[in-house]
Amino acid sequence: MSSDGFDLDAISESQPGDDIVYELGGGATVTKQKTKNDTSSTSTATKPNSNSKEEEVDPSILKAESLKQQGNEYFKQGAYLDAIDLYADAIEATPGMTCQEILDLHKQHEVQEREKANQRYERDSNRRIASRQSTDEAQDSTNESQESDQDDDLAPQEFVLPTHPYSKYLAVYLSNKAASHIQLEQYSDALECCNIAVLVNPSYPKAYIRRMSCHEHSDDVNLALADAKKALELSPQNREIQKHVKRLEKLEAERMEKLKEETMGKLKDLGNSILSNFGMSLDNFKAEKDPNTGSYSIKMV
């Protein structure tokens, strides 16, 4: 089983007296400093994108990274249930907002957006009624100013998660856990992990690719294609993602063509059922396309 994309830790080779640098999954590093005459070592860790080289990472994230590494080893051995348990432990050990808290915030946002959508519909309906009834131009001008402020309040907004100090780590653990679920064909569990991963770190392409796999196995080709395109947007030079996009674009085109044929078949059946009352069918008519306009005209034959 390939471990490609699993953010495996790498340990650089070093000479006695050199610093040993451990690369952590979220982009942080841990440096152990050694001297020739001193076998003891000290450790410092820096957060990804930290402005201070000496800013320490919470020790809990070091534990989470160790659990993730163990999970990676189990994954490579095909022990996916054990890998899932270790990735889950890594997720739980990660400091900051929990997955459930993230899901609750996202659900709250969706509820608010639905309420705003209902308010926009009611507002637009009232405007249409008012426009037909109102004749006072001065009053209309005042209303437009007030409605402009209301438009800003009701404008749709994307969900933005509050800053999570270890979002990059958490997204990796969730994505790796999703990959393990996929290997066991547990696509609903994998999808939930991926959904949280893209909320936590929207710029992590591997989470979109794994969610793409979940959607494709559920025959949601249009959603799978959307995730593949998003991953390609984040990693435009990745040839594997490019292949996924091309493959899914072909599948989506085939799906749309099949849907069109099914729709036309149903419309034809409906037309024949109506025309049968007059002793006719659609076979009595012919559609001719105008080469200049592309429109069709129906003629009886």
N, C-alpha and C positions, 0 to 999 in steps of 0.2 A: 504493500500500500504506500503510495506516494505521500510524503509529508509536505509537499509543496504548498506554500501559503500558510503554514501553521506557525510562523513567527517563532521558530525554534531558537533557543538561546545559542549564542556563539561565544566561545572563549578564545581570546587571542593568545597566541604563543608568546612567551616572554622569556627573557634571560634573567638569571639571578641578579637581584638589585633593581630590576625594572618593575614598573607598576603593572598589575594584572587588571585588565579591563573586561568586565562582564557586561554584555549587551542585554538589556532587559526588553521584554516584549513591547512595552509602551513607548519606547524611544528613550528611556532613561539609561543611565550607566551606573555601575558600582565599581569603584576603584579600590583595590587592596594594595597598599604601599608596603614594600619590603626593602630591607637593607641587608647588606652582606653579613653584618655582624649581629643582626637582630632577627630572630625567627618569628617574632610577634608581628602582627599586622593590624592596621586600622582600616576601617571601612567608611567610606562616604558615598552618598548616593545623591544624584541630582534629578529633579523632575524634568520631563520633556519640556522643551521651550522655556526653561527657567532662565531668568536673567542673572541669577547668582549661581556660580559653579559650586558653591558650598552649601546650597539649600538642600537640606536632607529630605529624603523620601520617608514617608511613614513606614516603620518596620513591617506593618501589616502587608504592604504591597510586596515586600521581599518574600514573605511567606506565600502570598498569592502566586508570585512568579514561580516559586519552587513547586507548588501544587500544579500549576499549568504545565511545567516541564515534565512532571511525572505523568500527567494526562497525555502529553504528546507521545511519550514512550509507549504507553498502553495503546494509544491510537495506532501507532506504527505496527504494533504486534497484532492488531485486529481485535483487541479486548475493548470493544466500544462501550460496554456498560461500565467498566472500571474507569475508562476515560471520562465518561459523562459525570461520574461521581466526583472525580478530581477537579474537573472544570467547574462543577457546581460549588465545590469547596473553595476554589479560587475566587469565584464570583462573590461568595458570601464573605470571604476574607478581605475583599477590596473595600477600603474606606470610602465614605461618602454615601450619597443617595443609593438606596436599594432598588432592585429591579421593580419590586411592587410599588414603591413610591413613584418611580418613573412612569409605570403604567397608569397609576391613579391620576397623575398630573395630565397625562395625555388624554385619558378618558374625560377628565374635567374640561380640557380644552375643546374636545369634540362636542360635548354637550353645549358649551358656550357658543360654538360656531353654528350648531343647529338652531339654537335660539335666535342668533343674529340673522340666520337665513330666513327664518319665519318672520322676523321683524322687517327684513328687507322686502319680503313678498307683500306683507301688509302695507308697508309704506308705499310701494309702487302701485298697489291696487288703489289706495286712497288718492294718490296723485292722479291716476287716470280718471277717477271719478270727479276729482276737483277740477281738472282741466276741462271737463265737459260742462261743468256747472258754473265755473267762475267767469265773471265778466269784469271784475275790478282789477285793472292792471297794476295799480299801486299796491293792492293787497297781495297780488301774485309776487311782486318784487320782494316784499317783506318775507313772504313764505319761502322763497327761493334761498334767501340768506340763511334762514333758520334750518332749512332742509340740508344745506351744504354742510353745516356742522354735524347734523345727524348722520350724513353719509360717511363722514370720517369715523364716527363711533361704530358704525355697522359694517365697515369694510372687512372683507375676509382677511384673516391673518394665519400664517403658517405657525405650526407649533415649534417653539424654541425652548429647549431644555435649559434650565438654569445651569450655570457652569459647574461641571463635575471635575474635581481635581485629578481624577484618574480615569477619564473617559476612554483614553486610548487603550489602556490595559483592559478595562471592562468589556469593551467592544471585541477585543481579541478573544477573551475567555468565552463570551457568548457565541461568537462565530465558530470557535472550535467545538463548543458543545453542540451547536447546530449541525456541524459536519458529522459528528458522531451519531446524532439522531438520524441523519440522512442515510448513513451506512446501515442503520437498522430499519430503514423505511418508516421511521416515526416522523412523518412530515409535518404534522400539526405541532408537535413539540419543537421541531427545528424551526418552523415558521415563527413561533412565538419568540424564540431566542434571537432570530434575525431581526424581527420587528423592533425589539429593544435595542439591539446593537446599532441599527441605523438611527434610532432616536438619540442614543448616547454619542455616537460619532458618525455624523452624516457623510464624512469624507473618507470612510473606510470601504474601498471597493469590494473586498472579499465578502463582507456581510451582504452586499447586494447580489453577488454571484451565488451565494448559498441560498438566499431567498429566491432567486431566479429558479434554482433547482427545485425548490418546494413548489413554486407556482406551476412549473412545467409538469411535475408529477401529478398535479391536481387538474391538468388540462387548462389552466388559466394562462394561455399562451400570450395574451396581450399584456398581462401583468409581468410575466417572465421577461418579455421583450423590453418593457419599461425599465426593469431592474438592470438588465444587461446593458441598455443604453446609458443608464446612470453610471454604472461601473466603468464603461468605456469613457464617459466624460471625465471621470476622476483619474483614469489610467489609460490615456489614448494610445499609448504605444504597445499595450499588452496584446499580443497576437492571439492568445487564447480567448480573450474577451471579444476581440474582433470576430473570431470564428463563431462565437456564441450569438453575436448580434446578427450576422449574416444568416445563420441557420434558423434563428427564431423569426427573422423577417420573412423568410421563405415559408415557414410554417404558418405565420400569421396571414400571409397573402392567400395561402391555400384555405385557411379557415374562413376568411372573408368571402372567398369565391364560393365555398360550399354553403355558407350562410345565405349568400345571394341566390344561389340556385334553389335552396329550400324555400326561401321567401317567395321567389317567383312561382315555384310549384304550388304553394298554398294560395297565392293570389289567382293563379290559373284555375285551381279547383273552385275557389269562391266565385270567379267569373262564370265558369261553366254551370255552377249550381243556379246562378241567377238567370243566365241565358236559356237554361233548359226549360224555364217556364214559358219561353216564347218559341220553343222548338229549335233553338239554335245553340251553338257552342263557339268558343274562341277560334275554332278551326275555320269558322266562316269569316274571320277577319285577318287582315295582314298588316303588319307594322312596317312602314317604309321610313327610312332615315333620310333627312334632308342633309346632303353633303356640305351645304353652306353653313347651316346653323347647328347641326348635330341633333336637332330635335326630331321627334317621330310623329308621323301622322298615321291614323288608323283608317284602313279602307276595307270595305266589305268585298269579299270575293265570291 
